[in-house]
Amino acid sequence: MAGNLPRKIKSIAELLQLRSLPDTKHPLISVLNIAELKNQPQHLDIAVTTDFYFIGLGNAAQSCLQMKYGHQEYDFDKGMMNFIAPGRVFGFNTGQAEEITSPGWLLLLHPDFLWKHPLALKIKQYDFFDYSVNEALFLSESEVQTISRLFMNIDQEYRTNIDTFSQGIIISLIEALLGYSARFYQRQFITRNITNHRIVSRLDALLEKAFSEDVLEKKGIPTVKDISSQLNISANYLSGLLKTLTGNSTQQHIQEKIIEKAKEKLIMTDWSVNEIAFELGFEYPQSFSKLFKTKTNFSPLAFRKLGRR
């Protein structure tokens, strides 16, 4: 990729023109049916950041935009979805493009299209827009059909002459698209049981290591960012996975481990509450006591007294 600073692309039309792709029919939204593209996109060697959302199904981003995200290329098949939020940096694969033969869709959506609609705020709550490249959504055949139908309906409405109903209908379809995506991600967390439980096991091993090596007092309690980085998983993806499998977010999972260790030390040692708090990485003992009371309904001293009866 040439240069150090990414090129800022503010409009959808600018990106499409940059890639020699069909002009958008609306300044704030564009729908690309990859199978209907007649020309290969123009090759580029730049990093970019945009002001709009990307939602891709199948080989849309790979064949159409040849996008690279982070240091990896997207590895699409016909049943894969990826999502990119505004402000994320990505670039392009400069290799020779392959002929576009398989189906796929790409939706480019500027936040201003959702202006004054509840989805303008709700879309920011979908964590998968901040997932990493290797955390794509893999779809079953029936799920591909469901998502494809929504893309086709958005495309049909997009190509129709814009009237007073058009924007509302398109937004409703996009909301359904995001809702199904969230549902299918939750299914993926469950069905990829072995892989996901391995991630949880690695998480627990990292936390156990942090406690066993007595590093908490020096480095403090591990943060969600620290843990997800060591696992090579985005913080949002890890939290979504844990929420589905255990009912707890990553932060809550870390806190549960802290409480387990605190209980052990309260029962098995004669350390003071302050000593235990510092040992577990708390800067202020009051913070430890408050967390312990919240999680157990007992103060640390009350729990020690109860446990030693």
C-alpha positions as CSV (number, residue, x, y, z in Angstrom):
1,M,0.0,0.0,0.0
2,A,1.4,3.4,-1.0
3,G,1.8,6.1,1.6
4,N,1.4,6.1,5.3
5,L,-1.8,8.0,5.8
6,P,-5.1,6.5,4.5
7,R,-7.0,8.5,1.9
8,K,-10.3,9.9,3.3
9,I,-13.3,9.1,1.2
10,K,-16.4,11.0,2.2
11,S,-18.9,10.0,-0.5
12,I,-20.1,6.7,-1.9
13,A,-19.9,8.2,-5.4
14,E,-16.2,9.0,-4.9
15,L,-15.4,5.4,-4.0
16,L,-17.3,4.0,-6.9
17,Q,-15.6,6.4,-9.3
18,L,-12.2,5.5,-7.8
19,R,-12.9,1.8,-8.5
20,S,-14.5,2.4,-11.9
21,L,-17.8,0.9,-10.7
22,P,-21.4,1.9,-11.7
23,D,-22.5,5.3,-10.4
24,T,-24.9,5.4,-7.4
25,K,-28.5,6.2,-8.0
26,H,-28.7,7.9,-4.6
27,P,-25.9,10.0,-2.9
28,L,-26.3,8.2,0.4
29,I,-26.8,4.6,-0.6
30,S,-25.6,2.2,-3.3
31,V,-26.5,-1.5,-3.9
32,L,-24.2,-3.6,-6.2
33,N,-25.3,-6.9,-7.6
34,I,-21.9,-8.4,-8.4
35,A,-23.3,-10.8,-10.9
36,E,-24.5,-7.9,-13.1
37,L,-21.2,-6.0,-13.2
38,K,-19.8,-5.8,-16.7
39,N,-16.4,-4.3,-15.9
40,Q,-13.6,-5.3,-13.6
41,P,-12.8,-2.7,-10.9
42,Q,-9.7,-0.6,-11.5
43,H,-6.6,-1.6,-9.6
44,L,-5.4,0.6,-6.8
45,D,-2.6,0.6,-4.2
46,I,-3.9,2.9,-1.4
47,A,-5.2,2.7,2.1
48,V,-8.6,4.4,2.6
49,T,-11.1,5.2,5.3
50,T,-14.7,6.1,4.5
51,D,-17.7,7.9,6.1
52,F,-20.1,5.0,5.3
53,Y,-20.9,1.4,6.1
54,F,-20.1,-1.7,4.1
55,I,-22.2,-4.8,4.2
56,G,-21.1,-7.6,1.8
57,L,-22.5,-11.0,1.0
58,G,-20.5,-13.7,-0.8
59,N,-17.5,-12.6,-2.8
60,A,-18.9,-9.1,-3.2
61,A,-16.0,-7.3,-1.4
62,Q,-13.3,-9.6,-2.7
63,S,-14.3,-9.7,-6.4
64,C,-15.8,-6.3,-6.7
65,L,-13.5,-4.2,-4.4
66,Q,-10.6,-6.6,-3.8
67,M,-10.5,-5.3,-0.3
68,K,-7.8,-5.9,2.3
69,Y,-8.6,-5.2,5.9
70,G,-5.7,-5.0,8.4
71,H,-3.0,-7.2,6.9
72,Q,-5.2,-9.9,5.6
73,E,-7.3,-10.3,2.4
74,Y,-10.9,-11.2,2.8
75,D,-11.4,-14.9,2.1
76,F,-15.0,-15.0,0.9
77,D,-17.1,-17.9,-0.2
78,K,-20.7,-17.7,-1.4
79,G,-22.0,-18.0,2.2
80,M,-20.0,-15.4,4.0
81,M,-20.8,-11.9,5.2
82,N,-18.6,-9.0,6.4
83,F,-19.4,-5.7,7.9
84,I,-17.3,-2.5,8.1
85,A,-18.2,0.6,10.0
86,P,-17.3,4.2,9.0
87,G,-13.8,5.3,10.0
88,R,-12.2,1.9,9.7
89,V,-9.0,1.8,7.6
90,F,-8.7,-0.7,4.8
91,G,-6.9,-1.1,1.5
92,F,-7.0,-2.9,-1.8
93,N,-5.4,-6.0,-3.2
94,T,-3.3,-4.9,-6.2
95,G,-3.1,-8.4,-7.8
96,Q,-4.9,-9.3,-11.0
97,A,-8.7,-9.5,-10.5
98,E,-10.4,-12.7,-11.3
99,E,-13.4,-12.8,-13.5
100,I,-16.6,-12.2,-11.5
101,T,-18.7,-15.2,-12.0
102,S,-20.3,-16.1,-8.6
103,P,-23.2,-14.2,-7.1
104,G,-22.7,-11.6,-4.4
105,W,-24.0,-8.3,-3.0
106,L,-22.5,-5.2,-1.6
107,L,-24.4,-2.4,0.2
108,L,-22.8,1.0,0.8
109,L,-24.7,3.0,3.3
110,H,-24.0,6.5,4.5
111,P,-25.2,7.3,8.1
112,D,-27.0,10.4,6.8
113,F,-29.5,8.1,4.9
114,L,-30.8,7.1,8.4
115,W,-31.1,10.6,9.6
116,K,-33.9,11.0,12.2
117,H,-34.7,7.3,12.0
118,P,-34.3,5.1,15.1
119,L,-31.9,2.9,13.1
120,A,-29.4,5.8,13.0
121,L,-28.6,5.0,16.7
122,K,-29.5,1.3,16.7
123,I,-27.0,0.5,13.9
124,K,-24.2,1.6,16.2
125,Q,-25.2,-1.1,18.7
126,Y,-24.5,-4.0,16.2
127,D,-21.1,-5.1,17.4
128,F,-20.3,-7.1,14.3
129,F,-19.4,-3.9,12.4
130,D,-16.3,-3.8,14.7
131,Y,-15.3,-7.5,14.3
132,S,-12.0,-8.4,12.7
133,V,-11.5,-9.8,9.2
134,N,-11.3,-13.4,10.5
135,E,-14.6,-13.1,12.4
136,A,-16.9,-13.1,9.3
137,L,-20.4,-14.5,9.4
138,F,-20.7,-17.9,7.8
139,L,-24.1,-18.7,6.5
140,S,-26.0,-21.9,5.7
141,E,-27.7,-22.4,2.4
142,S,-31.1,-21.4,3.8
143,E,-29.5,-18.3,5.5
144,V,-27.9,-17.3,2.3
145,Q,-31.3,-17.4,0.6
146,T,-32.9,-15.3,3.4
147,I,-30.1,-12.6,3.2
148,S,-30.1,-12.7,-0.6
149,R,-33.9,-12.0,-0.7
150,L,-33.4,-8.9,1.5
151,F,-30.6,-7.6,-0.8
152,M,-32.8,-8.2,-3.8
153,N,-35.7,-6.3,-2.2
154,I,-33.4,-3.4,-1.2
155,D,-32.0,-3.4,-4.8
156,Q,-35.5,-3.4,-6.3
157,E,-36.6,-0.5,-4.2
158,Y,-33.3,1.3,-4.8
159,R,-33.7,1.1,-8.6
160,T,-37.3,2.3,-8.4
161,N,-38.1,6.0,-8.9
162,I,-37.6,7.6,-5.4
163,D,-40.8,8.7,-3.8
164,T,-41.9,9.6,-0.3
165,F,-42.1,6.0,0.7
166,S,-38.8,4.7,-0.7
167,Q,-36.5,5.7,2.1
168,G,-38.7,4.3,4.8
169,I,-39.1,1.0,3.0
170,I,-35.3,0.7,2.3
171,I,-34.5,1.4,5.9
172,S,-37.0,-1.2,7.1
173,L,-35.3,-3.8,4.8
174,I,-31.8,-2.8,6.1
175,E,-33.1,-3.1,9.6
176,A,-34.3,-6.6,8.8
177,L,-31.0,-7.4,7.2
178,L,-29.1,-6.4,10.3
179,G,-31.6,-8.2,12.5
180,Y,-31.1,-11.5,10.6
181,S,-27.3,-11.0,10.7
182,A,-27.4,-10.6,14.5
183,R,-29.5,-13.8,14.7
184,F,-27.2,-15.7,12.5
185,Y,-24.1,-14.6,14.4
186,Q,-25.7,-15.9,17.6
187,R,-26.3,-19.2,15.8
188,Q,-22.7,-19.2,14.7
189,F,-21.5,-18.8,18.3
190,I,-23.5,-21.9,19.2
191,T,-22.9,-24.1,16.2
192,R,-19.1,-23.5,16.2
193,N,-19.2,-25.1,19.6
194,I,-15.7,-26.8,19.6
195,T,-13.9,-23.7,18.3
196,N,-15.7,-21.3,20.6
197,H,-15.2,-23.4,23.7
198,R,-11.5,-23.6,22.9
199,I,-11.5,-19.8,22.9
200,V,-13.2,-19.8,26.3
201,S,-10.6,-22.4,27.5
202,R,-7.8,-20.2,26.3
203,L,-9.3,-17.2,28.0
204,D,-9.6,-19.0,31.3
205,A,-6.0,-20.2,30.9
206,L,-4.8,-16.6,30.4
207,L,-6.7,-15.5,33.4
208,E,-5.4,-18.4,35.5
209,K,-1.8,-17.6,34.4
210,A,-2.3,-13.9,35.4
211,F,-3.4,-15.0,38.9
212,S,-1.0,-17.9,39.4
213,E,2.1,-15.8,38.5
214,D,1.1,-13.1,41.1
215,V,1.3,-10.4,38.4
216,L,-2.0,-8.7,39.3
217,E,-0.5,-6.6,42.0
218,K,2.1,-5.3,39.6
219,K,0.1,-5.0,36.3
220,G,-3.4,-4.7,37.6
221,I,-6.5,-6.5,36.5
222,P,-6.4,-7.6,32.9
223,T,-8.6,-5.4,30.7
224,V,-10.9,-6.7,28.0
225,K,-8.6,-5.1,25.4
226,D,-5.6,-6.9,26.8
227,I,-7.3,-10.3,26.9
228,S,-8.9,-10.0,23.4
229,S,-5.5,-8.9,22.0
230,Q,-3.8,-12.0,23.4
231,L,-6.5,-14.2,21.9
232,N,-6.2,-12.4,18.5
233,I,-10.0,-11.7,18.7
234,S,-11.8,-8.4,18.6
235,A,-13.1,-7.3,21.9
236,N,-16.7,-7.1,20.6
237,Y,-16.6,-10.6,19.1
238,L,-15.2,-12.1,22.3
239,S,-17.9,-10.4,24.4
240,G,-20.6,-11.6,22.0
241,L,-19.3,-15.1,22.0
242,L,-19.1,-15.3,25.8
243,K,-22.5,-13.7,26.2
244,T,-24.0,-16.5,24.1
245,L,-22.1,-19.3,25.7
246,T,-22.0,-18.2,29.4
247,G,-24.4,-15.3,29.7
248,N,-21.6,-13.0,30.8
249,S,-19.7,-10.4,28.9
250,T,-15.9,-10.5,28.9
251,Q,-15.7,-8.0,31.7
252,Q,-18.2,-10.0,33.8
253,H,-16.2,-13.2,33.0
254,I,-13.0,-11.6,34.3
255,Q,-14.8,-10.4,37.4
256,E,-16.2,-13.9,38.1
257,K,-12.6,-15.2,38.1
258,I,-11.5,-12.5,40.4
259,I,-14.3,-13.4,42.9
260,E,-13.3,-17.1,42.7
261,K,-9.7,-16.2,43.7
262,A,-10.9,-13.8,46.4
263,K,-13.1,-16.5,48.0
264,E,-10.1,-18.8,48.0
265,K,-7.9,-16.3,49.7
266,L,-10.5,-15.2,52.2
267,I,-11.1,-18.8,53.4
268,M,-7.6,-20.3,53.0
269,T,-5.4,-17.4,54.2
270,D,-5.4,-15.0,57.1
271,W,-4.6,-12.0,54.9
272,S,-6.5,-8.8,55.5
273,V,-9.1,-7.6,53.1
274,N,-6.7,-4.8,52.0
275,E,-3.9,-7.3,51.3
276,I,-6.2,-9.5,49.2
277,A,-7.4,-6.5,47.3
278,F,-3.9,-5.4,46.4
279,E,-2.9,-8.9,45.6
280,L,-5.8,-9.2,43.1
281,G,-4.7,-6.0,41.3
282,F,-7.1,-3.4,42.9
283,E,-5.6,0.0,43.5
284,Y,-8.2,0.8,46.1
285,P,-9.5,-1.8,48.6
286,Q,-12.9,-0.1,48.6
287,S,-13.3,-1.0,44.9
288,F,-12.6,-4.7,45.7
289,S,-15.1,-4.8,48.6
290,K,-17.8,-3.1,46.5
291,L,-17.3,-5.6,43.7
292,F,-17.3,-8.6,46.1
293,K,-20.5,-7.4,47.8
294,T,-22.2,-6.8,44.4
295,K,-21.3,-10.4,43.2
296,T,-21.9,-12.3,46.4
297,N,-24.3,-10.2,48.6
298,F,-21.7,-10.5,51.3
299,S,-18.9,-8.2,52.4
300,P,-15.4,-9.9,52.3
301,L,-15.3,-10.2,56.1
302,A,-18.8,-11.6,56.3
303,F,-18.0,-14.2,53.7
304,R,-14.8,-15.2,55.6
305,K,-16.8,-15.6,58.8
306,L,-19.5,-17.6,57.1
307,G,-17.0,-19.9,55.3
308,R,-15.1,-20.7,58.5
309,R,-18.0,-21.8,60.6
